[in-house]
């Protein structure tokens, strides 16, 4: 065997042994956890003041509209489950002879399963759904991100005779609750109409 053949044979054996060593696998093990998340807030986080006035003699009190509030949320839902947001007047009393309506606009920011929105007349008797079908999603955190909430306070014309002037503000609290199955995580949004 000549020197060249010996060199080629030695090179092949060297490459083969290197190749065999390089094929031994090494593994890293990860425990990956995605938490069940459902958190909400409203912006701006300030007291809302609504005043009923009369534009001129002979007219009913004017309807008052506040469309400056946005509900923001982050949700990571379990497989095949959705969440909803429900709302109720939790403390205080809506002034007699008036109605307080909440209209929720669809979320146009963020991403994911952002659900469906509704308009309700707020009551003290029971929670009502304002958003349902929420899956895994987020709304964004900028000032105008999320579900726009429009509050409308108006005279209930058939019951106009029940409206009474108040000596000061009539504080009420609106509570929004996001829930999944029997799990509740309330967040309180103060709404303080005054006269």
N, C-alpha and C positions, 0 to 999 in steps of 0.2 A: 504494500500500500504506500503510495507516494505521499509526500508532505501535503500536497494540495487536497488530496482525498481525505487525509486525516483531519485537516483543518475544517473542511466542509462538514464532515461527520461530527466533529466536536461542536461546531456552531449549531447544527440541527439539534443535538442533544441538549445544548444549553438553552436554545429557544423553546424546546418542548418542555423542559423542566420549569422555565420561567412562566410559560403559558399555563401550566398546570397549577402553579402556585397562585397566579393571578385570578383563577376561577373560584377560589374559596370565598363564599358570600359572608358578608357582615351585615347584620340588621339592627335598626333602631326601632324601638317600640314606643308608640305614642298612645296615650289615653286622651281621646278627643271628646269634649263635653260641650254641648250647646244648651245653655240654660233656658228655662221657660221664663220669658220676659214679658211683662205688660206694665208699662208706665205711661202716665198721661200728665199734661199740664195745660194751662191756658195762658195766653199772652195777650195784652200786657197784664202782668199780675198786679192790677190796681183795682180800687173800688170803682164801680160804674155808678154814676149818678144820673138819674132820669127825672126830669121835671115836666109835669103837664101844665101847659098854659093855654090861653084862649087867644087866637089871632085877632079876633074882633068881635064886637057885640053881636049876638044872634047866632054865632057858630058854636059847635061843640068844642070841648077841649081837644087840642091837637094831638095827633098820634106822635109818639116819640120813638125814634129808631136809633139803635146803637149797633153798628156793624164793624166795630174795631177789634173784636176779640177773635182769636184763633185757638183751636184746640190742637195740640200736638201730641203725638204718641209714638212709641216704639213697641212692637209686638213680635215675639218669636213664639209661635203657637205649636203645640203638639200636632202630629200628623192627623189629618182629617178632622180637626177641631177648629172652630172659629170663635171670635170674641164679639162682644157688643159693648157699646157705651150707652148707659141709660142716665136719665136726668130727672131730678125732682126738686121742688121747693122744700128744703129740709128744715129751715127755721124761718120764723116770721110768717106774716100773712099778706097775701096779695091784696091790695086795696079793693074793697067791694065796688062793684059797678065797672070794673076794668078787666081786661085780659092781658096776659103776658105770653107772647108767642116766641118760640125759638125756632129759627130756620137754619139748618146746617147745610152748607154748600159742599159738594164733593171736593176732596183734596186733589190739587193739581201739582203738588210738589212731592218729593220723595220717590219711593218705589215699593212695589210689592202688592199684596192683596189688601187694598185700602177700604174695601167694603162699600156699602150703600148708605146714603144719608136721608134724613127725614125732617119734616116740620111738625112741631107739636105745640099744643097749648099747655103751658106749664101749670101743674097742679101741686097741691100738698098731699093729695090722697094716695098716689102711687107713682112709682118710677115709670118712665116711658123711654122707649128706645129711640135714640137720635142717630146712631150709626150701628149697623150690623154687618155680618159677613167679613169681619176683620180677620185676616190670617197673619202671616209673617210679613211685616212691612215697617216702614218708617216714614215720617212726614217731612223731615227737615226741621231746622231750628231757627231759621231766620224769622224776622218779625212777621212777615206775611206768609209764612209756610203753615201748612196744616189745613184743617177744616174751618172755613170762615163761619162764624156764628153770628147771626143777626137777631138781636132781641127787638121785639116790637111791643110797646106798651100802648094800649088804646082803650078808649071808652067802650064799654059793652052797651051799645045803643039800646037794646031792649031793657037793660037794667040801669039806665042812666040815672034814674032817681036815687040809686044806692050810693053814688059817688059822694064822698064827704071830704071836705078840706081837712088837712091834718096840721097840727101845730108845729111839727118838725118832720124830719125824715122818717120813712117807714122802712127800716132795714129788713131785708130778706136775704137768705142764703140759698144759692142754687148749688146742688151737689151733683157732680158728674162721676159715674162709677164705671170702670171697665171691668168686665167679668168674663171668666172662662169656666164653664160648668158651675160648680158651687163655690168657686174661688172669687172673692171680691177684693179690689184694691181701690178704695175711694180717694178721690181728690176733690177738694172743695173750692168752688169758684164764688167769691162773694159778689153779690149784686145788690146794691143799696139804692133803690129809687127813693127820691125825696121830693117834697112838694115845695 
